[in-house]
Amino acid sequence: DYRNNCCRIIDVGLSLPARDDTYGHGRQRLELRDAYRLNVLPALVEFDPDIIFISAGFDAHRRDTMNFGYVGMIEEDFEWLTDQLLRVANTCCGGRVVSALEGGYKTHGGIVSPFARSVASHVRALVDGGRTRERYDEDEARWESSFENRLNEEKEKRRQMKLHRAAGGAARLGPAAPRPASDEVCT
């Protein structure tokens, strides 16, 4: 039976946004959350662990130089993910969680570095989750996914409308009128 329960890898690829595309990072953050909501967390609940070990790495942060900004997570995502893992722990194993901080980070910026802010978010979720004892609910996860995706679609529509208005406004103005020579008088 141990062969069926060991070494299971759930491959959930993420699209890579263009480096300067802030919408792409937002879309990718939703993809990451949905990968956990729809694939990883339900499989973890099904596995029904006795304890959850978190190898807390924060190099997936959008501003971490180790991943060149490709993954696009922000502090809120680390806090959300930690909260979700705690909910699974509360559902399966009486809230038993061990979180170990990985090492080897570039911490330029000290307490305001992406690493420090991400660690603070993770610890905050650990503390808050220890107080609430909320359980994982797959229906709630699906609703949250639908809600966040709808919000993101509306945000993208507003962004596209803004770009369209900016482009249309410039086209309506047309070329600039020629300036009169200094000796000409405008009436």
Secondary structure, 3 states (H helix, E strand, C coil): CHHHHCCCCCCCCCCCCCCCCHHHHHHHHHHHHHHHHHHHHHHHHHHCCCCEEEEECCCCECCCHHHCCCCCECHHHHHHHHHHHHHHHHHHCCCCEEEEECCCCCCCCHHHCHHHHHHHHHHHHHHHHHHHCCCCCHHHHHHHHHHHHHHHHHHHHHHHHHHHHHHHHHHHHCCCCCCCCCCCCCC
